[in-house]
Amino acid sequence: MTESLVEETGSADGYDQPALDGARPPLDLLVWDAPNIDMTLSNVIGARPTAASRPRFDAIAAWFVDGASEPQTEVEAAVFANVPPQHAASLQRWVEALRSFGYGVFARPKLQPDDDIDQSMLDHISVRAHSHLLRRLVVFSGDGRNFAEPLEDLARSGTEVVVVAFSEVAGYAISSELLRFIDIEDVPGAFAAPLDRVRLDALPVDGAWLKPTKSLRDAASAFTARRS
């Protein structure tokens, strides 16, 4: 289906496509799963993210470009987001900021609880792998259920595939022999200040206390409510 879209229209995502009968230009591609990164950030810090604890997209863009496979390689970054109608106005400024940092944005209305953008991300990756020589793919997502198999298939085909997420929730990438994993907090400048988390893959030699993310009474009350 993805290939037929490219052949019939020349574009499946709003970007110009190179001619498929010519040499495919090399490309480094970044895709960002906004719902997943936002949700996992909340889980990691045990609170709703604030402006101070959200990732800095300008720093991440600089890191991505600096790591290009070759200096002249084309680079492209795209953020995929669900937009609940009631939050459209508040998300407008965020979307425009992303665009000003050089990111394309695929925004889909979230009208049903199961509306998601994962397939749109996979379709975009497939289009780029078809129209370009995809040398490096950087995926910001901890969602192994939807991405593990297709990303490993790409890695087998010769693409360098890097997964960037939180180590607490990205076991599929950490354990894979085909994917390279980077904790998002290890991207230089990704956060204005260190997150309130203790990573089990980077514990101090003397150990560390991990604070509860919910009070003991709240947890007990929730358990009691489920049993009643």
Secondary structure, DSSP 8 states (H G I E B T S, - for coil): -HHHHHHHHS-SSSS----TTS---EEEEEEEEHHHHHHHHHHHHTS---TTTS--HHHHHHHHHHT-SSTT-EEEEEEEEEE-GGGHHHHHHHHHHHHHTT-EEEEEE--STT--SHHHHHHHHHHHHHHSEEEEEEEE---HHHHHHHHHHHHHTT-EEEEEE-TTT-HHHHS-SS-EEEEGGGSTTSSSS--S---GGG--TT------SS-HHHHHHHHHHHH-
